[in-house]
Amino acid sequence: MSLPLCVLVTLATGTIGRALTHHLLSLSFRVRCLTRFPSSPTARALQLAGATLVQGDLNDAASLTTACAGVEAVFLNLLPTFDEPMREVQHARAVLEAARKAGSVRAVVYAGVVSGGGQQPHPDRKGRSNADDAGMSAIMVRMRQKAEGDLLRGYFEAKQATEMVVRKELEWLAGRWTVLRLSFFMNNFLPRNSRYYFPELREGVLRSGLPEGEKMMLTAPDDVAAVVERVLMDPETWAGRILNVGSQALGMREIGQELGEAGESDVRVEMVGAEEAAEEIKRGNVQRDIQTWNCGMQDCFDPAVLAKEMRIELTPFKYFLARHYSA
């Protein structure tokens, strides 16, 4: 594709959407941001940076038609719908149908999750590398075996189903789709976000259900933006690829040390045992469920492999905190 490309970014005011929009604008891409609230401070900041805002809703086909008109690429990023998980699949189909009708779209990049594509190894298995299409994985079998009340089951099943829509229902795009399977965002450890994932951090305690010795794959949003840029610049090379994206795998004690140095205060790390974590999950502790689902993600892939192939530099957690941490 030749520059300047016009790219539609859905969920543009979210963590990845903001990073990607600013990154693409810095490279002279034309960026169109789909947002429900164009007057919000976050949306206005994107507009001031040079993006074009399009007010729309994923449930409103007419607004999606307007958003897709004339764009050459779509970055499909969807908000989970926990009350009705499979609505996310409907949203994906609505955006892709609007993209098809536009007649100008030549590439689609979908932002999924590492555990969402039906091919990742069971969290307890070691040393497995990802393949593009290994069918139903042990992790999905395990997901279906879990209790009906499992807090994250619907989330991962919806992500898997949405990825399959992208992979199987874009014949009109002649295979020019790319799936990014994203890991746990580094932003989730920042003070303004950590209350949703590690609420005890406000008291200086990093309490986690991640087993001792296991690591969590962390992802810097700017690294995701760099990956998307490479894909959009050469969609033929990356067509039909499923890319696991991460920046650095760290254990909780390493994460706690980095957070303590960034905040210039001590962070005490408490590792929750497997039985206690299971009981907390049964009582509705979604934070603990998120943490246990991230077990073993460092074994799924080596982020340096993709970084080398794409010729990008990954962001260590320490450097991310130095740029973004503020107590």
Backbone bond lengths (Angstrom), bond angles and torsions (degrees), N, CA, C in turn:
res aa  C-N    CA-C-N  psi(-1)  N-CA   C-N-CA  omega(-1)  CA-C   N-CA-C  phi
1 M - - - 1.458 - - 1.526 110.29 -
2 S 1.307 115.62 148.06 1.458 119.37 179.43 1.515 110.29 -100.29
3 L 1.306 116.00 145.77 1.461 121.35 177.48 1.518 109.78 -78.74
4 P 1.356 118.72 155.42 1.466 124.02 -2.89 1.516 111.67 -87.32
5 L 1.308 117.11 126.57 1.448 122.54 176.55 1.523 110.22 -74.10
6 C 1.313 115.41 150.71 1.464 121.16 171.96 1.523 107.21 -107.00
7 V 1.312 116.41 118.72 1.462 122.42 -174.12 1.517 110.00 -118.83
8 L 1.327 116.73 130.51 1.455 121.24 172.71 1.521 108.57 -91.23
9 V 1.330 116.05 128.44 1.465 122.18 177.26 1.517 108.06 -113.62
10 T 1.334 117.08 116.64 1.458 119.67 173.88 1.531 108.98 -88.12
11 L 1.318 115.76 158.95 1.468 121.63 -174.29 1.531 109.74 50.43
12 A 1.316 114.39 45.96 1.466 120.97 -170.48 1.518 113.39 -67.43
13 T 1.326 117.78 -24.80 1.463 119.21 -178.03 1.522 112.05 -90.74
14 G 1.335 117.30 4.21 1.456 120.69 177.56 1.519 111.97 -83.51
15 T 1.309 115.97 -177.75 1.468 122.34 -175.36 1.525 111.97 -56.25
16 I 1.328 117.04 -52.54 1.458 120.76 -178.19 1.515 111.01 -75.97
17 G 1.321 116.99 -39.31 1.460 120.13 -179.36 1.509 113.02 -58.57
18 R 1.324 117.22 -43.03 1.473 120.68 179.16 1.517 111.02 -64.87
19 A 1.336 116.18 -47.84 1.467 119.89 -178.69 1.521 110.98 -61.04
20 L 1.324 116.18 -43.22 1.457 119.84 -178.58 1.526 111.49 -67.58
21 T 1.316 116.89 -43.48 1.462 120.01 -179.62 1.515 111.20 -58.68
22 H 1.314 117.10 -48.94 1.473 120.20 -179.67 1.530 111.12 -63.78
23 H 1.321 116.28 -38.99 1.467 119.97 -179.17 1.525 110.77 -64.92
24 L 1.320 116.74 -47.23 1.459 119.94 -178.32 1.530 111.55 -66.83
25 L 1.319 116.40 -38.69 1.466 118.97 178.45 1.526 110.92 -62.63
26 S 1.324 116.40 -35.71 1.469 119.98 -179.88 1.525 111.55 -66.60
27 L 1.336 116.64 -17.68 1.466 121.81 -179.60 1.526 112.08 -106.21
28 S 1.329 116.14 14.32 1.472 123.45 176.11 1.521 114.24 73.76
29 F 1.329 117.71 15.76 1.455 119.21 168.77 1.533 108.33 -67.73
30 R 1.319 115.59 152.96 1.458 120.35 168.46 1.527 107.27 -94.75
31 V 1.309 116.47 127.00 1.462 120.70 -173.11 1.523 110.09 -120.34
32 R 1.320 114.90 128.51 1.453 121.68 176.22 1.521 107.58 -111.50
33 C 1.315 116.79 123.20 1.457 122.16 -174.75 1.523 111.18 -106.98
34 L 1.320 116.17 121.24 1.459 121.17 175.95 1.519 108.71 -85.80
35 T 1.323 116.73 124.18 1.459 120.59 -179.13 1.514 110.22 -147.52
36 R 1.310 115.79 144.85 1.466 119.58 176.52 1.518 111.34 -77.65
37 F 1.331 115.52 -25.86 1.461 119.56 -173.41 1.532 110.45 -127.26
38 P 1.318 118.04 80.07 1.472 120.59 -176.90 1.522 113.97 -66.87
39 S 1.311 117.95 -15.14 1.463 120.09 179.09 1.524 112.79 -91.04
40 S 1.340 117.53 -1.07 1.461 120.18 179.62 1.524 110.19 -67.48
41 P 1.330 118.05 151.84 1.477 120.31 179.46 1.525 113.28 -55.45
42 T 1.336 116.98 -38.83 1.463 119.84 -179.36 1.519 111.30 -66.39
43 A 1.327 116.36 -43.87 1.463 119.67 179.37 1.525 110.94 -66.32
44 R 1.319 116.52 -41.03 1.464 119.49 179.53 1.519 111.20 -62.95
45 A 1.332 116.87 -36.00 1.466 120.22 177.72 1.525 110.92 -63.32
46 L 1.317 117.30 -38.70 1.460 120.68 177.07 1.531 110.62 -66.42
47 Q 1.320 115.88 -38.79 1.462 120.09 178.08 1.523 110.91 -64.69
48 L 1.313 116.78 -42.67 1.460 120.52 179.00 1.523 111.20 -64.33
49 A 1.325 116.50 -28.53 1.469 120.49 178.73 1.524 111.91 -76.24
50 G 1.347 116.41 -13.78 1.460 119.44 176.99 1.511 115.56 123.76
51 A 1.324 117.62 -1.25 1.456 120.58 -179.70 1.523 111.02 -78.98
52 T 1.320 115.68 155.31 1.464 122.16 173.29 1.522 108.07 -98.72
53 L 1.316 116.66 125.28 1.457 120.98 -179.55 1.520 109.96 -92.03
54 V 1.331 115.38 136.88 1.457 121.70 174.49 1.519 107.18 -124.78
55 Q 1.321 116.38 116.21 1.450 118.99 178.59 1.522 109.02 -74.35
56 G 1.312 115.71 128.30 1.450 118.75 -178.38 1.506 111.78 -168.72
57 D 1.316 114.34 172.91 1.452 122.04 -177.38 1.524 107.71 -140.43
58 L 1.304 117.00 141.88 1.458 120.53 -178.46 1.521 112.58 -66.94
59 N 1.320 116.70 -14.73 1.461 120.85 175.58 1.521 112.69 -92.45
60 D 1.319 116.96 -0.42 1.464 122.40 -175.69 1.527 109.19 -113.58
61 A 1.319 116.54 100.09 1.467 121.01 -175.81 1.515 112.49 -60.89
62 A 1.322 117.17 -36.56 1.463 120.41 -178.64 1.523 111.24 -63.42
63 S 1.325 116.80 -41.71 1.466 119.48 179.71 1.518 111.09 -68.19
64 L 1.329 117.90 -32.28 1.462 120.91 177.52 1.526 110.79 -69.90
65 T 1.320 116.09 -35.76 1.466 120.01 176.12 1.520 110.45 -61.95
66 T 1.326 116.05 -43.35 1.469 120.87 177.57 1.522 110.84 -63.30
67 A 1.322 116.22 -43.53 1.463 120.68 -177.43 1.525 112.25 -63.84
68 C 1.331 117.14 -36.20 1.461 121.07 -175.15 1.527 113.62 -86.20
69 A 1.306 117.26 -14.51 1.465 119.91 -175.07 1.528 111.31 -59.78
70 G 1.331 116.31 118.36 1.456 121.27 175.05 1.510 116.01 84.60
71 V 1.340 119.48 -5.11 1.463 119.77 -179.97 1.524 110.16 -79.27
72 E 1.320 116.15 153.40 1.464 121.45 -178.03 1.518 112.88 -105.08
73 A 1.323 116.41 -15.16 1.459 120.37 178.91 1.526 108.56 -149.76
74 V 1.336 114.95 151.99 1.461 121.57 179.08 1.521 108.97 -126.79
75 F 1.321 115.96 127.52 1.462 121.08 169.82 1.514 106.51 -99.01
76 L 1.323 116.47 108.36 1.454 123.15 -173.92 1.519 109.77 -94.53
77 N 1.318 115.53 105.80 1.452 123.00 -179.84 1.517 106.39 -127.77
78 L 1.331 117.06 124.21 1.461 120.58 -170.99 1.521 111.70 -123.19
79 L 1.320 114.81 140.89 1.459 121.11 177.82 1.522 109.35 -79.77
80 P 1.335 118.31 133.92 1.462 119.69 177.59 1.532 111.11 -60.47
81 T 1.318 115.92 143.91 1.462 121.03 176.95 1.524 107.09 -115.57
82 F 1.333 115.87 83.62 1.458 120.93 -171.06 1.527 112.49 -64.60
83 D 1.328 117.89 -30.62 1.461 119.53 -179.30 1.527 111.67 -71.40
84 E 1.338 116.17 -26.78 1.464 122.16 178.78 1.527 107.27 -148.89
85 P 1.350 117.47 78.48 1.466 121.54 -168.80 1.524 115.02 -52.37
86 M 1.337 117.98 -40.30 1.454 118.99 -174.54 1.526 113.24 -73.98
87 R 1.325 117.34 -4.13 1.454 119.09 172.93 1.525 110.55 -64.20
88 E 1.322 116.48 -25.29 1.458 120.62 177.00 1.529 110.85 -61.85
89 V 1.325 116.56 -36.31 1.459 120.76 177.03 1.524 110.19 -65.33
90 Q 1.315 116.46 -41.02 1.467 120.85 177.43 1.521 110.87 -61.72
91 H 1.336 116.20 -41.00 1.460 119.82 178.51 1.528 110.74 -62.84
92 A 1.328 116.67 -42.35 1.465 120.03 178.92 1.517 110.76 -60.37
93 R 1.314 116.05 -46.75 1.467 119.47 -179.51 1.529 111.22 -62.36
94 A 1.336 116.67 -36.76 1.468 119.70 -179.47 1.523 111.33 -65.66
95 V 1.335 116.91 -42.70 1.461 120.13 178.87 1.520 110.56 -66.32
96 L 1.320 116.92 -44.15 1.466 120.47 -177.62 1.527 111.80 -67.51
97 E 1.316 117.04 -33.04 1.463 119.32 176.85 1.530 110.52 -68.63
98 A 1.336 116.37 -40.05 1.467 119.48 175.86 1.520 110.52 -63.76
99 A 1.331 116.79 -37.71 1.467 120.74 177.59 1.529 111.08 -64.83
100 R 1.332 116.30 -40.01 1.470 119.81 178.70 1.529 111.01 -63.50
101 K 1.317 115.76 -44.99 1.457 120.09 -178.89 1.524 112.00 -66.13
102 A 1.325 117.28 -28.04 1.474 120.02 -179.11 1.524 110.72 -62.21
103 G 1.322 117.06 -35.13 1.459 120.58 177.35 1.515 114.93 77.89
104 S 1.314 117.46 -2.57 1.465 120.88 -176.79 1.521 113.01 -110.46
105 V 1.338 117.50 -13.40 1.465 121.90 -174.19 1.525 109.85 -74.34
106 R 1.329 115.64 129.67 1.459 121.83 -178.60 1.529 113.23 -118.42
107 A 1.323 117.02 -5.17 1.462 119.32 179.74 1.521 109.17 -158.40
108 V 1.345 115.82 143.73 1.463 122.74 175.32 1.520 108.11 -129.25
109 V 1.331 115.94 130.67 1.461 121.90 174.50 1.519 107.28 -117.27
110 Y 1.330 116.65 122.30 1.468 121.54 -178.67 1.515 110.20 -106.14
111 A 1.328 116.41 132.85 1.461 122.68 177.71 1.519 109.48 -97.42
112 G 1.336 115.97 102.16 1.458 121.45 177.41 1.521 110.43 -106.47
113 V 1.330 116.20 -153.33 1.462 120.75 -179.93 1.526 109.41 -130.81
114 V 1.319 115.90 156.33 1.459 121.32 -176.81 1.515 111.44 -57.66
115 S 1.329 118.37 -40.22 1.462 120.60 -176.92 1.513 112.56 -90.31
116 G 1.331 117.86 7.95 1.444 118.86 -170.71 1.505 116.70 -100.39
117 G 1.323 118.80 0.20 1.445 118.12 -170.86 1.506 117.30 -105.05
118 G 1.335 117.70 7.65 1.447 118.50 175.49 1.510 114.62 74.71
119 Q 1.350 118.31 23.65 1.464 117.24 179.61 1.516 112.56 -145.16
120 Q 1.321 118.36 2.96 1.459 119.41 -177.56 1.531 111.11 -82.15
121 P 1.323 117.82 148.88 1.461 120.18 -178.57 1.515 111.86 -70.64
122 H 1.317 115.24 159.31 1.452 121.80 174.14 1.526 108.79 -56.93
123 P 1.347 117.82 141.97 1.460 119.62 -178.31 1.518 114.66 -55.37
124 D 1.344 119.22 -23.85 1.452 121.01 -177.30 1.529 112.91 -88.95
125 R 1.317 118.02 -8.17 1.454 120.28 -179.74 1.515 111.11 -86.84
126 K 1.299 116.53 147.80 1.461 121.17 -173.14 1.525 111.88 -113.28
127 G 1.336 113.85 150.15 1.444 119.52 166.36 1.506 116.08 68.87
128 R 1.319 118.73 25.27 1.459 119.82 179.14 1.523 109.89 -95.21
129 S 1.311 116.61 138.59 1.454 120.48 173.83 1.515 108.56 -103.77
130 N 1.328 116.61 156.44 1.454 118.54 -176.28 1.521 111.09 -83.11
131 A 1.329 115.51 143.75 1.460 123.46 170.49 1.515 107.01 -111.51
132 D 1.326 116.59 164.58 1.450 119.02 -175.55 1.520 113.08 -69.51
133 D 1.342 118.98 -35.68 1.460 119.65 -175.39 1.513 109.61 -154.19
134 A 1.315 116.36 88.45 1.460 120.97 -177.94 1.520 111.76 -103.48
135 G 1.323 117.38 14.63 1.457 121.11 177.18 1.512 113.01 74.32
136 M 1.322 116.05 -153.51 1.461 120.89 -176.50 1.514 109.82 -72.49
137 S 1.321 117.23 122.94 1.460 121.28 -174.66 1.514 111.68 -92.93
138 A 1.318 114.37 167.57 1.455 119.49 177.90 1.516 111.59 -63.20
139 I 1.319 116.02 -32.28 1.457 117.89 -178.59 1.522 111.08 -67.18
140 M 1.349 118.10 -34.19 1.448 120.57 177.98 1.532 110.31 -73.58
141 V 1.334 117.14 -35.65 1.460 120.17 174.99 1.517 109.23 -61.82
142 R 1.325 115.82 -45.83 1.458 120.36 178.90 1.528 110.53 -60.29
143 M 1.318 116.19 -39.51 1.460 120.48 -179.67 1.528 110.35 -60.26
144 R 1.324 116.83 -43.24 1.457 120.36 -178.44 1.525 111.78 -72.11
145 Q 1.315 117.03 -23.85 1.452 120.53 179.30 1.515 112.47 -80.81
146 K 1.329 116.60 -15.57 1.455 119.62 -178.70 1.517 109.72 -72.62
147 A 1.306 116.64 164.20 1.466 121.98 -177.64 1.516 111.32 -58.96
148 E 1.318 114.89 151.12 1.457 119.89 -179.27 1.521 111.22 -58.32
149 G 1.314 117.60 -27.79 1.452 120.85 -177.80 1.513 114.34 -85.74
150 D 1.323 118.08 7.86 1.465 120.80 -179.00 1.520 110.59 -54.09
151 L 1.330 116.24 131.82 1.454 121.38 -170.19 1.518 113.00 -67.34
152 L 1.330 117.73 -33.36 1.458 120.32 -173.14 1.523 113.91 -110.52
153 R 1.306 116.96 1.38 1.456 119.11 -177.05 1.532 111.38 -57.21
154 G 1.330 116.56 -50.27 1.460 119.99 -178.88 1.507 113.03 -61.91
155 Y 1.338 115.57 -35.09 1.464 120.05 -179.71 1.521 110.93 -61.52
156 F 1.338 116.53 -49.91 1.465 119.71 -177.07 1.522 111.66 -71.40
157 E 1.317 117.40 -35.38 1.458 118.99 177.96 1.525 110.95 -65.28
158 A 1.340 116.49 -38.41 1.466 119.80 178.01 1.523 110.86 -66.27
159 K 1.329 116.84 -40.05 1.459 119.80 178.57 1.523 110.91 -64.32
160 Q 1.330 116.35 -40.57 1.458 119.06 178.32 1.518 110.72 -63.91
161 A 1.331 116.18 -45.19 1.462 119.94 -178.63 1.524 111.31 -64.10
162 T 1.325 117.03 -38.34 1.463 120.32 179.19 1.517 110.58 -66.36
163 E 1.328 116.77 -41.64 1.465 119.34 177.27 1.523 110.90 -60.57
164 M 1.311 116.56 -39.44 1.460 119.31 -179.84 1.523 111.68 -66.72
165 V 1.332 117.49 -32.55 1.464 120.36 174.83 1.529 109.61 -61.11
166 V 1.327 116.03 -45.62 1.464 120.20 179.64 1.531 110.67 -63.17
167 R 1.319 116.82 -42.15 1.458 120.87 -174.65 1.529 113.28 -75.24
168 K 1.338 117.22 -29.78 1.464 120.23 -170.47 1.522 114.58 -111.26
169 E 1.321 118.65 -15.52 1.463 119.48 -171.37 1.523 113.85 -117.23
170 L 1.326 117.75 22.07 1.463 120.14 -178.96 1.536 110.97 -116.22
171 E 1.336 116.18 44.85 1.465 118.94 178.68 1.523 111.63 -57.49
172 W 1.315 116.58 -35.11 1.463 120.51 -178.36 1.525 112.26 -64.98
173 L 1.344 116.88 -18.49 1.461 120.89 -178.59 1.524 112.10 -92.18
174 A 1.315 116.45 0.19 1.472 121.84 177.55 1.528 112.68 54.15
175 G 1.338 115.49 39.63 1.459 119.80 174.50 1.509 115.85 80.54
176 R 1.343 118.04 3.96 1.470 119.66 -177.38 1.525 110.72 -86.30
177 W 1.316 114.86 59.17 1.458 122.20 173.08 1.522 108.59 -122.66
178 T 1.310 116.04 152.16 1.463 121.84 176.44 1.517 107.90 -138.58
179 V 1.325 116.60 133.07 1.462 122.13 178.31 1.523 109.32 -104.85
180 L 1.317 115.97 129.26 1.459 121.30 172.54 1.529 108.00 -106.14
181 R 1.305 116.17 123.08 1.467 120.29 174.67 1.526 107.69 -100.13
182 L 1.317 115.04 108.61 1.457 121.10 -171.63 1.520 111.66 -94.47
183 S 1.318 115.29 150.94 1.455 122.61 178.65 1.530 109.86 -102.06
184 F 1.314 115.91 -168.16 1.466 123.23 -174.57 1.526 110.27 -68.42
185 F 1.328 116.63 126.71 1.460 120.28 -175.73 1.525 112.31 -74.16
186 M 1.321 115.03 138.35 1.459 120.60 176.24 1.526 111.46 -60.34
187 N 1.323 116.73 -30.93 1.468 121.32 179.90 1.516 112.37 -56.39
188 N 1.329 117.14 -25.36 1.454 120.03 -176.18 1.519 112.95 -68.31
189 F 1.329 117.36 -10.81 1.463 121.07 176.64 1.533 112.28 -97.13
190 L 1.317 117.84 -5.88 1.461 120.11 178.09 1.519 110.00 -70.99
191 P 1.332 117.88 149.06 1.474 120.59 -175.98 1.522 114.56 -51.32
192 R 1.335 117.54 -39.10 1.463 118.79 -176.79 1.518 113.16 -73.33
193 N 1.338 117.74 -15.99 1.460 121.20 -178.37 1.518 113.94 -112.68
194 S 1.318 117.56 -24.22 1.463 120.54 -169.85 1.521 112.84 -63.83
195 R 1.339 118.44 -22.72 1.465 120.10 -178.74 1.530 111.33 -62.10
196 Y 1.323 117.24 -22.95 1.457 120.64 179.49 1.522 112.31 -82.27
197 Y 1.316 117.91 -22.14 1.457 122.03 -173.65 1.525 113.12 -119.35
198 F 1.322 116.52 -37.45 1.461 122.30 -179.90 1.525 107.96 -135.95
199 P 1.336 117.70 71.75 1.471 120.90 -172.25 1.524 114.38 -60.60
200 E 1.345 117.50 -25.01 1.461 119.74 -179.02 1.524 112.68 -72.80
201 L 1.341 117.10 -11.24 1.462 119.25 -178.51 1.520 112.70 -61.76
202 R 1.324 116.80 -27.79 1.472 118.99 179.36 1.522 111.31 -63.88
203 E 1.351 115.61 -21.00 1.462 120.87 176.44 1.525 111.43 -99.57
204 G 1.329 116.70 10.86 1.453 120.26 178.97 1.510 114.38 80.82
205 V 1.349 116.78 20.31 1.467 121.16 -178.91 1.523 109.09 -122.49
206 L 1.321 116.38 126.21 1.466 122.17 174.25 1.521 106.78 -101.44
207 R 1.335 115.95 98.54 1.460 122.04 -176.06 1.519 108.28 -104.02
208 S 1.320 116.43 126.18 1.458 118.94 -171.02 1.512 112.56 -141.50
209 G 1.338 114.85 146.96 1.453 121.25 173.72 1.509 112.91 -88.69
210 L 1.315 117.89 2.70 1.459 121.32 176.83 1.529 108.59 -70.82
211 P 1.324 118.60 124.47 1.463 120.61 -176.74 1.528 112.51 -61.96
212 E 1.299 114.78 150.86 1.462 121.10 176.24 1.521 109.35 -55.86
213 G 1.333 115.96 131.51 1.454 121.00 179.02 1.516 114.26 92.29
214 E 1.348 117.30 -18.30 1.462 120.23 176.93 1.527 109.52 -83.62
215 K 1.310 115.69 160.12 1.455 120.59 -179.43 1.521 110.83 -123.87
216 M 1.311 114.71 156.95 1.457 122.01 176.30 1.518 108.17 -111.75
217 M 1.332 116.11 129.23 1.451 119.91 177.59 1.525 108.63 -78.60
218 L 1.311 116.40 120.12 1.463 122.66 -178.74 1.523 109.96 -104.16
219 T 1.328 115.71 145.70 1.460 120.85 -177.55 1.516 110.34 -128.84
220 A 1.323 116.66 129.08 1.465 122.18 174.49 1.524 108.39 -87.88
221 P 1.335 119.13 128.27 1.468 121.05 179.52 1.521 113.58 -54.44
222 D 1.317 117.91 -35.45 1.461 120.08 179.01 1.530 111.51 -64.16
223 D 1.335 116.89 -30.19 1.467 119.60 177.26 1.525 110.61 -70.19
224 V 1.328 116.24 -37.66 1.466 119.71 175.25 1.523 109.93 -61.90
225 A 1.330 116.53 -43.46 1.463 120.73 178.92 1.523 111.14 -59.67
226 A 1.322 117.04 -40.53 1.464 120.68 179.17 1.520 111.27 -64.85
227 V 1.344 116.99 -38.08 1.459 120.83 178.09 1.529 110.36 -65.24
228 V 1.335 116.42 -45.36 1.470 119.95 179.81 1.526 110.25 -61.29
229 E 1.319 117.07 -41.15 1.466 120.38 177.98 1.518 111.32 -56.67
230 R 1.343 116.48 -46.14 1.460 119.91 -179.07 1.529 110.78 -62.47
231 V 1.322 116.48 -40.21 1.458 120.17 179.57 1.521 110.81 -64.40
232 L 1.324 117.16 -44.87 1.456 120.61 -177.25 1.521 112.26 -68.75
233 M 1.313 116.47 -30.13 1.459 119.53 179.21 1.531 111.89 -73.32
234 D 1.340 116.63 -23.81 1.464 119.93 -177.99 1.525 109.39 -146.26
235 P 1.327 117.77 66.07 1.471 120.55 -174.40 1.513 114.16 -62.59
236 E 1.315 118.30 -26.32 1.467 120.09 179.63 1.529 111.00 -66.13
237 T 1.319 116.15 -41.40 1.464 120.10 179.62 1.523 111.78 -63.48
238 W 1.321 116.33 -37.27 1.456 121.05 -174.28 1.521 112.61 -100.06
239 A 1.316 117.37 7.17 1.464 121.39 -179.02 1.528 111.05 -63.08
240 G 1.327 115.47 132.68 1.452 120.76 177.73 1.514 114.69 72.88
241 R 1.320 117.30 11.96 1.467 121.22 -179.14 1.522 110.86 -91.86
242 I 1.318 115.38 145.11 1.464 122.73 174.20 1.519 106.37 -115.67
243 L 1.323 115.70 113.43 1.459 121.07 -169.89 1.527 111.15 -114.29
244 N 1.330 116.48 115.18 1.460 120.47 171.60 1.525 108.22 -75.90
245 V 1.307 116.26 125.51 1.461 121.15 -173.52 1.527 110.12 -118.33
246 G 1.314 115.97 125.28 1.455 122.58 174.61 1.515 108.62 -151.69
247 S 1.313 115.77 172.87 1.463 120.17 -179.07 1.523 112.25 -118.63
248 Q 1.338 116.84 -45.15 1.463 120.20 -177.28 1.523 109.53 -161.57
249 A 1.330 116.58 136.69 1.462 122.16 176.15 1.523 109.36 -98.79
250 L 1.332 116.10 126.50 1.462 121.32 -179.23 1.525 110.34 -136.17
251 G 1.330 115.47 148.41 1.455 120.37 171.56 1.520 109.79 -80.33
252 M 1.326 116.38 165.95 1.459 120.16 -176.69 1.529 112.89 -64.30
253 R 1.294 117.30 -34.00 1.470 118.57 179.34 1.534 110.43 -69.36
254 E 1.318 116.35 -35.60 1.460 119.77 174.87 1.525 110.66 -66.51
255 I 1.323 116.46 -42.23 1.461 120.74 178.49 1.519 110.51 -62.50
256 G 1.337 116.44 -44.14 1.457 120.05 178.84 1.517 112.56 -60.84
257 Q 1.319 116.51 -40.02 1.467 120.27 178.13 1.522 111.05 -63.49
258 E 1.324 116.73 -43.86 1.464 120.38 179.85 1.531 110.81 -64.69
259 L 1.333 116.70 -40.88 1.462 120.06 178.93 1.526 111.22 -65.08
260 G 1.317 116.18 -39.79 1.458 119.91 178.63 1.513 111.92 -62.68
261 E 1.326 116.40 -42.08 1.462 119.70 178.96 1.531 111.32 -67.45
262 A 1.322 116.41 -38.43 1.468 119.57 -179.60 1.522 111.58 -67.66
263 G 1.334 116.68 -38.77 1.461 120.57 -178.69 1.512 113.96 -92.89
264 E 1.348 115.61 0.83 1.460 121.52 -179.11 1.524 111.34 52.22
265 S 1.332 115.23 45.78 1.460 121.59 178.08 1.517 108.15 -154.74
266 D 1.328 116.13 158.46 1.453 120.10 -179.72 1.524 110.56 -74.97
267 V 1.318 116.05 138.18 1.458 122.43 173.56 1.526 107.39 -119.62
268 R 1.325 116.20 118.10 1.457 121.09 179.02 1.528 108.84 -88.98
269 V 1.318 116.60 128.99 1.457 121.85 -179.00 1.526 109.23 -99.18
270 E 1.326 116.13 126.80 1.459 122.50 176.90 1.520 108.85 -119.57
271 M 1.319 116.65 120.50 1.461 121.81 179.74 1.527 108.71 -95.51
272 V 1.309 116.08 120.76 1.464 121.97 179.74 1.524 108.49 -84.03
273 G 1.317 116.97 132.12 1.451 120.40 178.38 1.520 112.09 -68.17
274 A 1.337 116.09 162.48 1.463 121.01 -175.49 1.519 111.88 -60.82
275 E 1.341 117.75 -42.65 1.466 120.26 -178.49 1.528 110.86 -66.83
276 E 1.324 116.49 -43.25 1.457 119.86 179.40 1.526 110.77 -65.28
277 A 1.333 116.77 -40.51 1.464 119.93 178.09 1.526 110.76 -61.63
278 A 1.338 116.15 -41.87 1.469 119.96 179.76 1.515 111.24 -62.46
279 E 1.321 116.78 -39.91 1.463 120.28 178.62 1.525 110.97 -66.53
280 E 1.324 116.64 -40.75 1.458 119.72 179.19 1.529 110.99 -64.06
281 I 1.324 116.41 -38.23 1.467 120.58 178.38 1.523 110.07 -64.50
282 K 1.338 116.58 -40.81 1.465 120.11 178.05 1.526 111.06 -61.45
283 R 1.330 115.98 -31.46 1.467 120.02 179.88 1.525 112.25 -83.34
284 G 1.340 116.68 2.08 1.459 119.54 175.28 1.511 115.20 98.80
285 N 1.357 118.22 20.01 1.459 121.33 -179.15 1.534 109.01 -82.60
286 V 1.333 116.45 92.69 1.464 120.24 -176.54 1.520 111.62 -67.92
287 Q 1.343 116.96 -30.55 1.469 119.23 177.93 1.530 110.75 -60.37
288 R 1.330 116.52 -43.68 1.459 118.84 -179.20 1.527 110.47 -67.43
289 D 1.322 116.87 -34.67 1.458 119.67 178.98 1.524 110.90 -65.50
290 I 1.334 116.71 -41.72 1.465 120.70 177.13 1.523 110.25 -59.79
291 Q 1.333 115.86 -43.21 1.463 119.59 -178.12 1.520 111.78 -65.07
292 T 1.334 117.90 -42.80 1.461 119.46 -178.38 1.525 111.51 -69.61
293 W 1.336 117.43 -30.37 1.462 119.72 178.03 1.525 111.29 -69.72
294 N 1.308 116.66 -19.46 1.461 119.49 179.19 1.527 112.64 -88.56
295 C 1.333 116.94 1.48 1.461 119.64 178.43 1.525 110.64 -60.58
296 G 1.310 115.20 133.61 1.457 119.45 171.20 1.507 115.69 79.25
297 M 1.325 118.51 4.19 1.462 118.95 -177.61 1.526 112.72 -65.50
298 Q 1.344 117.26 -19.69 1.456 118.37 177.41 1.522 110.83 -69.52
299 D 1.344 117.24 -16.13 1.455 120.63 -178.99 1.522 112.27 -89.15
300 C 1.325 117.54 -11.89 1.463 119.70 -176.17 1.524 112.11 -75.16
301 F 1.325 116.03 -33.52 1.462 118.02 -175.80 1.523 109.56 -165.25
302 D 1.315 114.83 161.64 1.447 122.39 175.81 1.524 107.48 -107.80
303 P 1.341 119.13 110.97 1.465 120.42 -176.31 1.513 113.88 -61.21
304 A 1.331 116.75 -23.37 1.462 119.84 -179.04 1.519 112.35 -66.50
305 V 1.347 117.38 -24.61 1.467 120.26 -179.60 1.521 110.48 -65.47
306 L 1.330 116.41 -49.09 1.462 119.95 178.60 1.524 110.74 -66.54
307 A 1.325 116.82 -39.89 1.465 120.09 179.49 1.522 111.25 -58.94
308 K 1.327 115.88 -40.52 1.465 119.58 178.79 1.518 110.65 -67.38
309 E 1.330 116.96 -42.09 1.462 120.65 -179.00 1.525 111.11 -64.28
310 M 1.337 115.75 -37.20 1.461 119.81 -178.02 1.530 113.31 -91.27
311 R 1.325 115.63 -8.81 1.457 121.00 -178.70 1.533 111.40 60.21
312 I 1.317 114.18 51.62 1.464 120.27 174.78 1.520 108.69 -123.20
313 E 1.315 116.09 156.70 1.455 121.84 177.01 1.522 109.21 -100.47
314 L 1.322 116.46 129.77 1.449 121.32 179.35 1.525 110.84 -83.52
315 T 1.321 115.45 155.30 1.462 122.13 -176.22 1.524 110.80 -99.04
316 P 1.328 119.39 113.16 1.462 120.61 174.75 1.530 109.84 -65.54
317 F 1.329 115.90 151.37 1.465 121.67 -179.39 1.529 111.22 -56.88
318 K 1.316 116.56 -39.60 1.463 120.95 179.71 1.529 111.08 -58.56
319 Y 1.329 116.16 -44.46 1.464 119.99 -179.01 1.522 111.24 -69.95
320 F 1.326 115.95 -37.10 1.467 119.46 176.83 1.524 110.58 -60.19
321 L 1.332 116.81 -46.86 1.455 120.35 -179.84 1.523 112.22 -63.78
322 A 1.318 116.13 -37.51 1.466 119.58 179.46 1.518 111.31 -60.95
323 R 1.329 117.09 -31.32 1.461 121.14 -178.19 1.523 112.83 -87.83
324 H 1.332 116.93 -30.35 1.467 118.83 -167.96 1.517 115.68 -120.42
325 Y 1.323 118.68 -13.67 1.465 119.43 -174.13 1.517 111.41 -78.14
326 S 1.310 114.53 130.49 1.470 120.53 171.31 1.508 107.38 -148.53
327 A 1.306 116.43 125.46 1.470 121.27 -174.29 1.523 110.62 -69.76
